Amino acid sequence: MNLGGKDQHCHPRSASVNNVCRLGAGAILVVVLAVSVGACGGASHASSTRSFVPGQDSPEAAVAGFMTSIAKNEGSQACAYALPAQVSVCTQFVTTTAVSVAQWSFGNSFVYGDQALVTLVADKFCAGGSCMSNSDPNKGLPHAQNDFPAAFGQAQGNSSSPAVPCVRINGQWYLIVL
């Protein structure tokens, strides 16, 4: 099932409210899995022991909002943290797909301008019959700023990466779910 049109790879700088790369239902599953397993202003790494209040002031806050809503089985609220142009497709997916998560926390994050990756750690996360886990707080993160564009591109549409791609638009952080 393709919810977003023709499958394609996105260049890291191409995601915006009006220019969203559309990867389809599989990509939403990837983000739901990554966000549930493993957000996101200059290059930085964040401590894996920190907690974040749901919101959109930081990538981690956006991911916290998404995760908190998923854990409460509130799919429509979770998608409020997706890019505005992706909210309706996200809502359709998360409200019709069985999702469960056991013991999740934040790994590290890497911020590169208006883009970021946040790694999540979880004992077990399942969505749509697929399950995964992650114990590496750096999985999917680049080792240096020069490596960020490749890591960001790989995190989009990669079901084995617990790194969640996020973008900042007009001062607010959003998850890329398509």
C-alpha positions as CSV (number, residue, x, y, z in Angstrom):
1,M,0.0,0.0,0.0
2,N,1.5,3.3,-1.0
3,L,0.0,6.2,0.9
4,G,2.3,9.0,-0.3
5,G,2.8,8.4,-4.0
6,K,5.9,7.1,-5.8
7,D,8.7,5.8,-3.5
8,Q,11.9,7.9,-3.6
9,H,14.9,8.9,-1.6
10,C,15.0,12.4,-0.1
11,H,17.9,14.7,0.0
12,P,18.3,15.9,3.7
13,R,17.7,19.5,2.9
14,S,14.6,18.9,0.7
15,A,12.1,18.3,3.6
16,S,10.0,21.3,4.3
17,V,6.3,22.0,4.8
18,N,5.8,22.6,1.1
19,N,8.4,20.2,-0.3
20,V,8.0,16.9,1.5
21,C,9.5,13.8,0.1
22,R,6.8,11.2,0.2
23,L,8.0,7.7,1.0
24,G,4.7,5.9,1.6
25,A,3.2,3.7,4.4
26,G,6.5,1.8,4.8
27,A,8.3,4.9,5.8
28,I,5.6,5.7,8.4
29,L,6.1,2.3,9.8
30,V,9.9,2.9,9.9
31,V,9.4,6.2,11.8
32,V,6.9,4.6,14.2
33,L,9.3,1.7,14.8
34,A,12.4,4.0,15.1
35,V,10.6,6.5,17.3
36,S,9.4,3.7,19.5
37,V,12.8,2.0,19.6
38,G,15.6,4.3,19.8
39,A,14.9,14.7,18.8
40,C,16.4,17.0,17.3
41,G,19.3,23.2,16.6
42,G,24.3,23.3,15.5
43,A,25.9,19.9,15.9
44,S,25.5,18.4,19.3
45,H,25.2,15.1,21.2
46,A,22.7,14.8,24.0
47,S,23.0,12.6,27.1
48,S,21.0,9.4,27.0
49,T,19.9,9.8,30.6
50,R,17.9,13.0,30.0
51,S,14.1,13.2,29.8
52,F,12.1,15.7,27.8
53,V,8.7,17.3,28.2
54,P,6.6,16.8,25.1
55,G,6.5,19.9,22.9
56,Q,8.1,21.4,19.8
57,D,10.9,23.5,21.3
58,S,13.5,20.9,20.6
59,P,13.8,17.7,18.5
60,E,13.8,15.6,21.7
61,A,10.6,17.4,22.9
62,A,8.9,16.6,19.6
63,V,10.0,12.9,19.8
64,A,8.9,12.8,23.4
65,G,5.4,14.1,22.4
66,F,5.1,11.5,19.7
67,M,6.3,8.7,21.9
68,T,4.1,9.7,24.9
69,S,1.1,9.8,22.6
70,I,1.9,6.4,21.0
71,A,2.4,4.9,24.5
72,K,-1.1,6.2,25.5
73,N,-2.5,4.8,22.2
74,E,-3.4,8.3,21.0
75,G,-2.4,8.1,17.4
76,S,-4.0,11.3,16.3
77,Q,-2.2,13.3,19.0
78,A,1.1,11.6,18.1
79,C,0.8,12.9,14.6
80,A,0.6,16.5,15.8
81,Y,4.4,16.2,16.0
82,A,4.7,15.2,12.3
83,L,5.4,17.7,9.6
84,P,2.2,19.6,9.0
85,A,1.9,18.3,5.5
86,Q,2.2,14.7,6.7
87,V,-0.3,14.8,9.6
88,S,-3.3,13.3,7.8
89,V,-1.4,10.3,6.3
90,C,0.3,9.8,9.7
91,T,-3.0,9.8,11.5
92,Q,-4.5,7.4,9.1
93,F,-1.6,5.0,9.6
94,V,-1.2,5.1,13.4
95,T,-4.9,4.9,14.1
96,T,-5.2,1.7,12.0
97,T,-2.0,-0.1,13.0
98,A,-1.4,-2.0,16.2
99,V,1.5,-0.4,18.1
100,S,3.2,-1.4,21.4
101,V,6.4,-0.4,23.1
102,A,8.2,-1.6,26.2
103,Q,10.6,0.6,28.2
104,W,11.8,3.3,25.9
105,S,14.2,6.1,26.6
106,F,16.3,8.6,24.7
107,G,19.7,7.7,23.3
108,N,21.9,10.5,22.0
109,S,21.0,13.2,19.4
110,F,22.9,15.1,16.7
111,V,21.6,18.5,15.6
112,Y,22.9,20.1,12.3
113,G,21.3,23.5,11.7
114,D,17.5,22.9,11.2
115,Q,17.8,19.1,11.0
116,A,18.5,16.6,13.7
117,L,18.6,12.9,14.4
118,V,17.5,11.5,17.8
119,T,18.3,7.9,18.7
120,L,15.8,6.0,20.8
121,V,16.5,3.0,23.0
122,A,13.8,0.4,23.8
123,D,13.5,-3.2,25.0
124,K,10.9,-4.0,22.4
125,F,8.7,-2.1,20.0
126,C,6.1,-3.5,17.6
127,A,4.1,-1.8,14.9
128,G,2.0,-3.5,12.2
129,G,3.4,-7.0,13.1
130,S,7.1,-6.0,12.9
131,C,9.1,-5.7,16.1
132,M,12.6,-4.4,16.9
133,S,14.7,-3.3,19.8
134,N,17.8,-1.1,20.3
135,S,20.3,-0.8,23.1
136,D,22.9,1.4,21.3
137,P,22.3,5.1,22.2
138,N,24.4,6.2,19.1
139,K,22.9,3.9,16.5
140,G,22.2,5.8,13.3
141,L,24.1,8.9,14.4
142,P,27.0,10.4,12.3
143,H,30.5,10.5,13.7
144,A,31.1,14.1,12.5
145,Q,29.3,17.0,11.0
146,N,30.4,16.1,7.5
147,D,28.7,12.7,7.9
148,F,25.3,14.2,8.9
149,P,23.7,14.5,5.5
150,A,24.3,10.8,4.7
151,A,23.1,9.7,8.2
152,F,20.0,11.9,7.9
153,G,19.2,10.5,4.5
154,Q,19.7,6.9,5.7
155,A,17.4,7.4,8.7
156,Q,14.5,8.3,6.4
157,G,12.9,5.1,5.2
158,N,15.3,2.7,7.1
159,S,13.5,0.2,9.2
160,S,16.7,-0.9,11.0
161,S,17.6,2.5,12.2
162,P,16.4,3.8,15.6
163,A,17.5,7.3,14.6
164,V,14.5,9.6,14.2
165,P,14.9,12.4,11.6
166,C,13.5,15.8,12.7
167,V,13.4,19.3,11.1
168,R,12.9,22.8,12.4
169,I,10.4,25.0,10.6
170,N,9.6,28.5,11.9
171,G,11.2,27.6,15.3
172,Q,9.1,24.4,15.8
173,W,10.6,20.9,15.6
174,Y,8.7,18.1,13.7
175,L,9.4,14.5,12.9
176,I,9.7,13.4,9.3
177,V,7.2,10.5,9.1
178,L,6.8,10.0,5.3
